[in-house]
Amino acid sequence: MANFRFNGIGIRAIAACVPAEISHNEDALKNLVPAEEIEKTITAIGIREKRIAPHNVCASDLCLAAAEKLFADNPEISRETIDVLLFMSQTGDFKIPATAPILQQRLGLPKNCAAMDLSLGCSGYVYALSAAFAYANLPTVRRVLLLDGETFSKIVNPRDRVNAPLYGDAGTATLIEKSETFGATCFVLKTDGSGEASVKIPAGACRLPASAETLAEKTDSEGNIRSGCEVFMNGMDVFNFAIRSVPAVMKETAEFAGFLPNEADGIIFHQANKMMTDFLAARMRIPSEKILYSLHKYGNTSSASIPLTISECGKNLAVRERIFICGFGAGLSWGAATLSLSATKISEPVTFEE
């Protein structure tokens, strides 16, 4: 059973970085849906604008800038004290080598720092955070730097009516460390690989390598245009999966942690779309004022959406002792956690500068 509890480990600091370019959905949707449907679509998904990375800027660049902001805002944290570096992303720099070693060098972290890539969908931050806590729980590890970023604009076709209105780009940095000031943090993680076709890039890797055929754009039965090397999502499958799985994992996590979701100081769902998260909150009878949102401003940034929302909204929480986070998406994969941010230095998002 993938239920984990950690004591004396917590999040010391969080920072985020977003690209400067703003894409307004009002403009992006003009060629995708009828004019009379644009405002209705924006209201339903809750995304008015997104940030789009330049063609030469990767998720690693955004994460690097977020990490530099974290170190600048916490000058007492020496880079020499980082024992493990984790990079969570589905949009890494290369197939080979992994991106984490590149970031270790670019950040000036010590050579005795372990560096490793992780790859997962929109549940990725919850999973990666649990891995960071597990590393920090080892006797020889004190600090873990978790970098989580995505540039989905590079793998989404702008003429895909399902995905184009949703995804934005962002990079984040989370510092995890041992300290007696931290209480209990609980994780519950789940997987169902039978749903692997619900969100998928079918071509471009080893199972189906990129070719002239897989790179060719095609129009599906609903008028969406994409190639086999770009993201496909069955929106109804994902919606049904979320409403079936998220309340259950939140309930299980609450029982594990010892307090109910509606007793939390704040709840941060993966920023999929507002219609979905509002439905989940209503189904679990969670007061709307407890739900933190950033998707109206940044869109769906996949696994980076939870730490980005903390960076954007966390300072507005008067109390940050009992926080719920929940991620869900491709895999199918989902998970939830309860944690405290009361001792966390939360930096506001910075804009990437080339």
N, C-alpha and C positions, 0 to 999 in steps of 0.2 A: 504494500500500500504506500503510495507516494504522498504521505502526510508527514511533514517535518516541522519540528519546533526547535527554535534556537533561543538561547538566553545569553545576555551579555554581548550581543552583536547587533549593530544597527547601522543606519545610514547617517553618515557624518555630514555629507554635503551633496547637493544636486545642482547641476547647471544645464543649460540647453542653448542651442544655436539654430537659427533658421536662415534660409536664403533671403536676400533682399527683394527679389522679384515677387510681386504679388499677382496672382492670377484670380480675377474676379469671376465667380461662377455665372454671374449674369451675362458676361461676355462669352465665356466658354460654352455655355449651353445654347447659344443662339443658333448654332448649326447642328444641334443634336436633338432638340425637342421643339415643338411648336411654340410660338411666342407666348401664347396664352397659358402655357404649361410651365414657363420658366420660374416664376415666383412660387408656384405651388411646389415645384421640385425642390427649390432651395429651402423652403420652409420645412418640407418633409425630412430632408437629409440634414438640415441645420448647418450647412457649410456655405458661407457667403464668399469666402476667399481662401486661397491656399498659397503656400510659398513654394516656388519652383527653383531648383538649383540650376546654375549655368551648365552648359554641356560638358565643361571641363572640371566640374566640382562634384566630388563623390561623397557618399555618406561618411567616409573616413575623414574627409576634410571638415565637415560639419561637426563631427565628434571631436576632432582635434581642437577646434575652436571652443567647443563647450568645455573640454578638459582644461584648456588654458584659462578660461573664465573661472572655473572651479579653483584652480591653483591660485589665481590672482586674488580671489575673494577669501581665500583661506591660506594666507602666507605662512602660517605656522606649520602647514603640511609640507614636508620635504618630499620631493620626488623619489629620493633614495629610499623612502620608507614604503614604497609600493611593492608588494611582494608578488601580486598576481594581476595581470591585465586581461580582461575578457572583452571581446568585441562581438556584439550581437547584431547580425544584419543578414538580409538576403540579397543585398546589393553591394557586395564587397568589391575591392579594387580589381582583383584578378581571380581566376580559377586556381592558379598556383603563382606565387606563394599565398599563404593566408595573410589577411590584412593586419591582424593583431601584432605580429613582429614588426611590420612597417610602422605602425603607430607607436610601438615601444621605442623605436629609434627616433621618430619625429618628436616625441614628447620628452626625450632625454631621460627615459627611465633606466634604472640600472640593468646591467646584463644578467644579473642573477634574479631578474623578474621573469616569472613564467608568463607567457603570452599565448592566447588561444582564441580562435574564432568559434562562434556558436551561430547556428542558423535555424531559425524557426519563424513562424508567421506572427500574427497579431497577439498571440499569447507569449511571445518571446521574452518580454521584459520580466514577467512573473517567473518564468522558468530560469532566465539568466540570473535574476536576483537571488533565487534559491541556490543556484550554483555558487554565486559569490559568497553567500552566507555560509555555505558548506565549506568552501575554501578558508574563509575567515575563522571557522570553527576549529581548524587544525592548529596544533600547538605552536608550529613554527611560522604561522602566517598571522600578521597583524592587520594589514590593509589590502583591500582589493579594489581596483578601479574598474568599473563596468562602463563600457562605452556602447551605447545602443543608438543606431541611426539607420535611416532608410532614404533612398532617393527613388521612390516608385515612379516618379515622372519619367524615368529612363526606361521603364518596362511596361508602361501603360500607353496604349494607343490613344491619341487625343480625339479620335472619332469613335471610341468605344463608349456608348451612352451609359453603360453600367458603371464602368470604372473611372472614366475621365473626370466626372464631377466630384469624385471622392478623395483621391489621393494627393497628399502634399509631401514635402521633403523636410527632414529635420535631423539633427544630431543631438545626443544628450550624454551627460557624464554623471555617474553616481559613485560616490566614495563610501565603501563599506569598511567598518573597522570594529575591533574588539574594544569594549569599554564597559565598566561596571554600571554606568549610567543607563544602559539600555536594558529594557525588560524583555518580555517574550515576543517573538515574531513567529507566526504560524503560516505554513504554506500547504495547500492542497492542489495537486496537479493531476490532470486527466488526459487521456489520449484515445482516439478512435480512428485508426487508419482506414477503416472501411469508407470513410468520407473523403478520401484523398482527392477525388475528382472535383470537389465542390469549389475549390480555389486552386488554380494550377497554371503553371507555365509548362505546357506539355513538351516543348522542344528546346534544344539548345544545350542540353547536358548529355550525359553518357547514354541514357536509355534511348533518346532520339536526338542525335546530334543536329546542330544547325545545318541547313542546306538551302539551296535556292527555293525549294518547295516550302520548307517550314518558315522561311523568312518572308514569303509572299503574303501580302495582306488579303484576307478573305472576309466576305460579309456573311454573317449568320442569319438565321431565319427571322431574327428580331431587328435586323438592320445594324447590328454592331460590327464595327470593322476592327480587325486585329490580325496579327500573324501568330504562328505557333510559338514564337519566342516572346510573346507578350502575355500579360496576365489575363486569365479567364476567371470569372466568378459567376456562379449560379446564385444570384441574390436571394431567391426564395429558399434554397437549401440552407444557406448560411443563416437566414432569419429564423427558420424553423429549428435549426441546430442551437442557436443562441437561446431562444425562449425555452427550449427543452433542457438545456444543460447549465446555463448560467445560474438560475435560481437554485438549482440543486447543489451546485458547487459552493455557492455563497452560503447556503444553509449548513452544509457540511463544515465549511471553514469556520462559521460562527460557532457551531457546537464545539469544534476543536479548540477555538480560542476562548470561548466562555462569554461571548457577548453577541447580541443580535445586530444585523446590519443597520437597522433603524436606530440603534444606540450608538452608532459610530459618529465621530466628529466630522468625517468627510468620506465620501465614496467616489472612487475614480475608476470608471469602466474604461476599457479600450474604446477610443473615440471612433467607433464604426460609423454610425450615423445617428442623429438625434431621435428619429422615429423609433429606432430599435432600443436605444438606451432608456427613452421615456417609457416605452412599453415594459421593459424589464423592471424599472423602478416602480411602476404602478402595480405590476404583478406581485412584487415583493413588499408592497405597501411602504416604500421608503419615501419620506418627505422629499419633494423636489429640491428644497434648499440645501440638502445634504450632498447632492450630486454636483461634482465639479466638471466643467466643460471648457475645452479650448478649441473644439472642432470648428466653431463658427469662424475662427480666425486662421487656423492652420490646417483644417481638413483632417482626413484620416492619414496619419503618418505611420501606420502599421505598428510594429512593436515599440517604436519610440513615443507613441501617443501618451502612455501613462506618465513617464518621467517628464515629458514636455508639459503636460497638464499640471503636474506638481510645480514645475518651474513657473508656469504662467499664473497659477491660481493659489498655490500653497500658502503664500504670505497672507492671503485674505482670510485664512482660517484662524479664528480667535483661539481655538483649542485644536491641537494636532496630536493628541495622545492615542486616539483610536481611529486608525485609518484603514479602510478596506480598499484593496485594488483587485481588479479582475480583468484578465485578458482572454480572448477567445478568437479562433480563426483557423487558418489553413492547417491541414494535417489529417484529420481534424484534431485540434489541440486546444485545451483550455485549462485555466487554473486561477486560483484566488489566493490572497494573502492578507493577513492583518499585521499592521506594523505601526510603530510610533514615529512621528516626525517632529516631536516636541524639541528634540535636541539637534535637529538638522538645519544646517545653513542652506537656505534656499535662495539661489541666485535667479534673477529674472532673465528670460531669454535674451540673447544678444543676436545681432544681425551679422551674418557672415560678410567679411570684407576680403576681397581677393588681393 
